[in-house]
Amino acid sequence: MKRSRTLLCASLILSSLAAPLAQAKDLVISIWDGYMAPDALDKFHTTTGIEADKSLHATNEEIMGKLMASGGEGYDVVFVSSPFAEILQKQELLAEIDPVKVPNLKNLYPEAQTLAYDEGNHYSVPYTWGTTGICYRSDKLAQAPSSWSDLLEPSEETKGKLTLLATDRWLLGAAFLANGWNVNEDAPEHIAKVRDQLIATKKRILSFDDTTFYSKLASGETVLAHAWDGWCNYGTQANASIKFVVPKEGSDLWVDTMVVMKSSKNLDAAYQFVNFMLEKDNHAWVAENILYKVPNQAAMEGLSKELLTQYPNLTTTPAELVEQQLLRDVGGSTQKAYTRAVTEIMAAQ
């Protein structure tokens, strides 16, 4: 993803301090930087006559703190990862998505309409989706990686030349999967075991890295990286020998969504914005420029053969994606256990 995606529990978010609310025209859209076309809001205004302000958030946690503190006031459409959409729905802060007013829902793949956290897209609309795996230098390894153990138990060939993601859900998730467990694991003894395993692994890696791992691969400083699929494409963009593989044990399925706040003073305009973003060309821009897969069948089918050849993981099918384990809101106590485990891993010598 293009930003930190640490998944905090509702209880932690509720304690966040409120930040000043964004000031709207007709709509306020809160989104990560660079996550839609630079001229998208101008085109939306030209098409609909609706003026929208863009408010940037760097992380899910940042916007969630504001939404929880304000009850959603001051925002109309918000981009959040799916576990956070679950939290917002549990807090009754989301408006129901009206399919009559969002007819472009028809562009979504069938698989994107039956995701377990919101079957039928009643309160959220998938915007991007993907998975996590191993990004690697195919020209510097005798054999391509195929298992999470290639990261968690580095060989002499790769020792000190690999990075792991630092964000709790993905760091722990890799170890859960290596042990044959679910990415949403909640058993205290399993959390403790992967904590100990990752403390041992820490001694054989270069660093924990969520943001520059692909640059390290491109420069040759590393040969393996725990990576989100879209971010691995940034490495491939710099060096065509950088490849991506989903380990044989499987992986997670992450989804970033658009949600409409129940507190919106202009629900019809908010629905029009969501519908606008689901138009084929608007959604295709994301795949073409951010290099993430989008759950929009019309958009994906319009991508050029050249783009798909250059970035093969863009060809991952919806059926293949939904075979992976969907990240869910794990609740307050489990999230606290995750946070505590990762804190202990980072502090270990």
C-alpha positions as CSV (number, residue, x, y, z in Angstrom):
1,M,0.0,0.0,0.0
2,K,1.0,3.6,-0.2
3,R,1.1,4.3,3.5
4,S,1.2,2.7,6.9
5,R,-1.7,0.3,7.3
6,T,-1.4,-0.7,11.0
7,L,-4.8,-2.0,12.1
8,L,-5.7,-0.7,15.5
9,C,-8.7,-1.7,17.6
10,A,-11.8,0.4,18.1
11,S,-10.9,1.0,21.8
12,L,-7.6,2.5,20.9
13,I,-9.1,4.6,18.2
14,L,-11.8,5.9,20.5
15,S,-9.1,7.4,22.7
16,S,-7.5,9.4,19.8
17,L,-7.6,13.1,20.1
18,A,-9.8,14.9,17.6
19,A,-8.1,16.9,14.9
20,P,-9.7,20.0,13.3
21,L,-12.4,18.9,10.9
22,A,-11.9,19.5,7.2
23,Q,-14.0,22.4,5.7
24,A,-16.3,21.3,2.9
25,K,-17.7,22.8,-0.2
26,D,-20.4,20.4,-1.2
27,L,-18.4,17.3,-0.2
28,V,-15.3,16.5,1.8
29,I,-13.4,13.4,0.6
30,S,-10.7,12.0,2.9
31,I,-8.1,9.9,1.1
32,W,-4.5,8.9,1.1
33,D,-2.2,11.1,-1.0
34,G,-1.9,10.0,-4.6
35,Y,-4.7,7.5,-4.4
36,M,-6.8,9.1,-7.2
37,A,-6.0,11.0,-10.4
38,P,-4.8,14.6,-9.7
39,D,-7.7,16.0,-11.8
40,A,-10.4,13.6,-10.5
41,L,-12.2,16.2,-8.5
42,D,-12.1,18.8,-11.3
43,K,-13.6,16.2,-13.7
44,F,-16.2,15.3,-11.0
45,H,-17.2,18.9,-10.8
46,T,-17.4,19.3,-14.6
47,T,-19.5,16.2,-14.8
48,T,-21.9,16.8,-11.9
49,G,-21.6,20.4,-10.9
50,I,-20.6,19.2,-7.4
51,E,-17.6,20.8,-5.7
52,A,-15.5,18.6,-3.4
53,D,-12.6,19.3,-1.1
54,K,-9.8,16.7,-0.7
55,S,-8.6,16.1,2.8
56,L,-5.5,13.9,3.0
57,H,-4.8,11.3,5.7
58,A,-1.5,9.5,6.0
59,T,-2.8,6.4,7.9
60,N,-6.0,4.6,8.7
61,E,-5.4,5.5,12.3
62,E,-5.2,9.2,11.6
63,I,-8.6,9.5,10.0
64,M,-10.2,7.0,12.3
65,G,-9.2,9.1,15.3
66,K,-10.9,12.1,13.7
67,L,-14.0,10.1,12.8
68,M,-14.5,8.5,16.1
69,A,-14.0,11.8,18.0
70,S,-16.4,13.7,15.8
71,G,-19.0,11.0,15.1
72,G,-18.1,11.4,11.4
73,E,-19.0,15.0,11.3
74,G,-17.1,17.0,8.7
75,Y,-16.5,14.2,6.2
76,D,-18.7,12.7,3.5
77,V,-16.7,10.0,1.7
78,V,-13.7,8.3,3.4
79,F,-11.2,5.8,2.0
80,V,-10.2,3.2,4.7
81,S,-9.0,-0.3,4.7
82,S,-11.7,-3.0,5.2
83,P,-11.1,-3.8,8.9
84,F,-11.6,-0.1,9.6
85,A,-14.8,-0.1,7.6
86,E,-16.0,-2.9,9.8
87,I,-15.2,-0.9,12.9
88,L,-17.1,2.2,11.5
89,Q,-20.1,0.0,10.7
90,K,-20.1,-1.5,14.2
91,Q,-20.1,2.1,15.6
92,E,-23.1,2.8,13.3
93,L,-21.2,5.7,11.6
94,L,-21.8,4.6,8.0
95,A,-24.6,5.3,5.6
96,E,-26.0,2.4,3.7
97,I,-24.8,2.3,0.0
98,D,-27.8,2.8,-2.2
99,P,-27.3,0.7,-5.3
100,V,-29.9,2.7,-7.2
101,K,-27.7,5.8,-6.7
102,V,-24.5,3.9,-7.3
103,P,-25.3,2.0,-10.5
104,N,-21.6,1.5,-11.4
105,L,-21.5,-1.1,-8.7
106,K,-22.3,-3.3,-11.6
107,N,-18.7,-2.8,-12.8
108,L,-17.4,-4.7,-9.7
109,Y,-16.3,-8.3,-10.1
110,P,-18.8,-10.8,-8.5
111,E,-16.1,-11.8,-6.0
112,A,-15.9,-8.1,-4.9
113,Q,-19.6,-8.1,-4.1
114,T,-19.4,-11.1,-1.7
115,L,-16.4,-10.2,0.6
116,A,-17.2,-11.6,4.1
117,Y,-16.8,-8.3,6.0
118,D,-19.6,-6.7,3.9
119,E,-21.4,-9.2,1.6
120,G,-23.5,-7.3,-0.9
121,N,-21.5,-4.0,-0.4
122,H,-24.1,-2.6,2.0
123,Y,-21.9,-0.1,3.7
124,S,-18.6,-0.1,1.8
125,V,-17.3,-0.2,-1.8
126,P,-14.0,-2.0,-2.6
127,Y,-11.6,0.4,-4.3
128,T,-8.3,-1.6,-4.5
129,W,-7.3,-5.1,-3.4
130,G,-4.4,-7.3,-3.4
131,T,-2.2,-9.6,-1.3
132,T,1.2,-9.9,0.3
133,G,4.1,-12.1,-0.5
134,I,7.8,-12.1,-1.4
135,C,9.4,-9.6,-3.7
136,Y,12.8,-10.8,-4.8
137,R,15.8,-10.4,-7.2
138,S,15.5,-13.2,-9.7
139,D,18.9,-12.5,-11.0
140,K,20.7,-12.8,-7.7
141,L,19.1,-16.0,-6.3
142,A,20.0,-19.5,-7.2
143,Q,16.4,-20.5,-6.6
144,A,13.2,-18.5,-6.5
145,P,11.6,-18.3,-3.0
146,S,8.4,-20.3,-2.5
147,S,7.6,-20.3,1.3
148,W,7.3,-17.9,4.2
149,S,10.2,-19.8,5.7
150,D,12.4,-18.3,3.1
151,L,11.9,-15.0,4.9
152,L,11.5,-16.2,8.5
153,E,14.4,-18.7,8.3
154,P,16.9,-17.0,6.0
155,S,19.5,-19.2,4.3
156,E,23.2,-18.3,4.4
157,E,22.7,-16.9,0.8
158,T,20.1,-14.4,2.0
159,K,21.1,-13.8,5.6
160,G,21.3,-10.0,6.2
161,K,19.9,-9.3,2.7
162,L,16.2,-9.3,3.3
163,T,13.6,-7.0,4.9
164,L,10.3,-7.8,6.7
165,L,7.2,-5.5,6.9
166,A,7.0,-3.8,10.2
167,T,3.2,-3.3,10.3
168,D,1.7,-5.6,12.9
169,R,-0.9,-7.4,10.8
170,W,1.5,-8.3,8.1
171,L,4.5,-9.0,10.2
172,L,2.6,-11.4,12.5
173,G,0.5,-12.6,9.6
174,A,3.6,-14.0,7.7
175,A,4.5,-16.0,10.8
176,F,0.9,-17.2,11.4
177,L,0.8,-18.5,7.8
178,A,4.2,-20.2,8.1
179,N,2.7,-22.1,11.1
180,G,-0.4,-23.0,9.2
181,W,-2.6,-20.6,11.2
182,N,-5.1,-17.9,10.1
183,V,-4.0,-14.3,9.5
184,N,-6.7,-13.2,11.9
185,E,-5.3,-15.6,14.6
186,D,-6.5,-14.7,18.2
187,A,-5.0,-17.6,20.3
188,P,-2.7,-16.0,22.9
189,E,-0.3,-19.0,22.8
190,H,0.0,-18.7,19.0
191,I,0.7,-14.9,19.2
192,A,3.4,-15.6,21.8
193,K,4.9,-18.3,19.6
194,V,5.2,-16.1,16.5
195,R,6.6,-13.3,18.6
196,D,9.4,-15.6,19.8
197,Q,10.0,-16.8,16.2
198,L,10.2,-13.3,14.9
199,I,12.6,-12.2,17.6
200,A,14.9,-15.0,16.4
201,T,14.4,-14.0,12.8
202,K,15.3,-10.4,13.6
203,K,18.9,-11.4,14.0
204,R,19.2,-12.6,10.4
205,I,17.5,-9.8,8.5
206,L,18.7,-6.4,7.4
207,S,15.7,-4.4,8.8
208,F,12.0,-4.0,9.2
209,D,10.8,-1.8,6.3
210,D,7.4,-0.8,5.1
211,T,8.4,2.1,2.8
212,T,11.8,1.6,1.1
213,F,12.1,-2.1,0.7
214,Y,11.7,-2.0,-3.1
215,S,14.4,0.6,-3.4
216,K,16.8,-1.7,-1.4
217,L,15.9,-4.5,-3.9
218,A,16.5,-2.3,-6.9
219,S,19.9,-1.2,-5.6
220,G,21.0,-4.7,-4.8
221,E,21.3,-4.0,-1.0
222,T,18.7,-6.8,-0.5
223,V,17.6,-9.8,-2.5
224,L,14.3,-10.6,-0.7
225,A,11.6,-8.5,0.8
226,H,8.3,-9.1,2.5
227,A,6.1,-7.0,0.4
228,W,2.6,-5.9,-0.7
229,D,2.0,-6.9,-4.3
230,G,1.4,-3.3,-5.6
231,W,4.6,-2.0,-3.9
232,C,6.6,-4.8,-5.4
233,N,5.6,-3.4,-8.8
234,Y,7.5,-0.2,-7.8
235,G,10.6,-2.3,-7.6
236,T,9.9,-4.0,-10.9
237,Q,9.5,-0.5,-12.4
238,A,13.1,0.2,-11.4
239,N,14.5,-3.2,-12.2
240,A,12.8,-5.8,-14.4
241,S,14.6,-8.7,-12.5
242,I,12.4,-8.0,-9.4
243,K,9.6,-10.5,-9.2
244,F,6.7,-11.3,-6.9
245,V,5.5,-14.6,-5.5
246,V,2.7,-15.6,-3.1
247,P,4.2,-18.3,-0.8
248,K,2.8,-21.8,-1.1
249,E,1.2,-21.5,2.4
250,G,-1.0,-18.8,1.1
251,S,-1.4,-15.2,2.1
252,D,-3.8,-12.4,3.1
253,L,-6.3,-10.5,1.1
254,W,-6.3,-6.8,1.8
255,V,-9.0,-4.4,0.6
256,D,-9.1,-0.6,0.6
257,T,-12.7,0.7,0.5
258,M,-14.8,3.8,0.0
259,V,-17.4,4.5,2.7
260,V,-20.1,7.2,3.1
261,M,-20.5,8.7,6.5
262,K,-24.0,8.7,7.9
263,S,-23.4,12.2,9.2
264,S,-23.0,13.5,5.6
265,K,-25.2,16.5,4.9
266,N,-25.2,15.7,1.2
267,L,-25.7,11.9,0.8
268,D,-26.8,12.1,-2.8
269,A,-23.7,14.0,-3.8
270,A,-21.6,11.4,-1.9
271,Y,-23.2,8.6,-3.8
272,Q,-22.5,10.4,-7.0
273,F,-18.8,10.6,-6.1
274,V,-18.6,6.9,-5.3
275,N,-20.3,6.2,-8.6
276,F,-17.9,8.5,-10.5
277,M,-14.9,6.7,-9.0
278,L,-16.3,3.4,-10.2
279,E,-16.5,4.5,-13.8
280,K,-14.2,2.4,-16.0
281,D,-11.6,5.0,-16.9
282,N,-11.5,6.6,-13.4
283,H,-10.9,3.3,-11.8
284,A,-8.4,2.1,-14.5
285,W,-6.3,5.1,-13.6
286,V,-5.5,3.5,-10.3
287,A,-4.2,0.3,-11.8
288,E,-2.3,2.2,-14.5
289,N,-0.6,4.7,-12.2
290,I,-0.6,3.3,-8.7
291,L,0.0,-0.3,-10.0
292,Y,-2.6,-1.8,-7.7
293,K,-5.3,-4.2,-8.8
294,V,-8.8,-2.8,-8.7
295,P,-11.9,-4.9,-8.2
296,N,-13.5,-3.2,-11.2
297,Q,-14.0,-5.8,-14.0
298,A,-14.5,-3.1,-16.7
299,A,-11.4,-1.2,-15.7
300,M,-9.1,-4.3,-15.4
301,E,-10.3,-5.7,-18.8
302,G,-9.3,-2.4,-20.4
303,L,-5.7,-2.4,-19.2
304,S,-3.0,-2.7,-22.0
305,K,-1.2,-5.9,-22.7
306,E,2.1,-4.0,-22.2
307,L,1.2,-3.0,-18.7
308,L,0.2,-6.5,-17.7
309,T,3.3,-8.0,-19.3
310,Q,5.5,-5.5,-17.4
311,Y,3.7,-6.1,-14.1
312,P,2.5,-9.8,-14.0
313,N,1.0,-9.6,-10.6
314,L,-1.7,-7.3,-12.0
315,T,-3.0,-10.4,-13.8
316,T,-3.9,-12.2,-10.6
317,T,-7.5,-13.1,-11.0
318,P,-10.3,-12.3,-8.5
319,A,-10.7,-16.0,-8.0
320,E,-7.1,-16.3,-7.0
321,L,-7.3,-13.3,-4.7
322,V,-10.3,-14.6,-2.8
323,E,-8.5,-17.9,-2.1
324,Q,-6.4,-15.9,0.3
325,Q,-7.4,-15.1,3.9
326,L,-9.4,-11.9,4.2
327,L,-8.1,-9.5,6.8
328,R,-10.8,-8.8,9.3
329,D,-11.3,-6.6,12.4
330,V,-9.9,-8.8,15.2
331,G,-11.4,-6.8,18.0
332,G,-9.8,-4.8,20.8
333,S,-8.2,-7.4,23.0
334,T,-6.5,-9.3,20.1
335,Q,-5.3,-6.1,18.5
336,K,-3.8,-5.0,21.8
337,A,-2.0,-8.4,21.9
338,Y,-0.7,-7.9,18.4
339,T,0.6,-4.4,19.3
340,R,2.3,-5.7,22.4
341,A,3.9,-8.6,20.5
342,V,5.3,-6.3,17.8
343,T,6.5,-3.8,20.4
344,E,8.4,-6.6,22.1
345,I,9.9,-7.8,18.7
346,M,11.1,-4.3,17.9
347,A,12.6,-3.9,21.4
348,A,14.4,-7.2,21.4
349,Q,18.2,-7.2,21.1
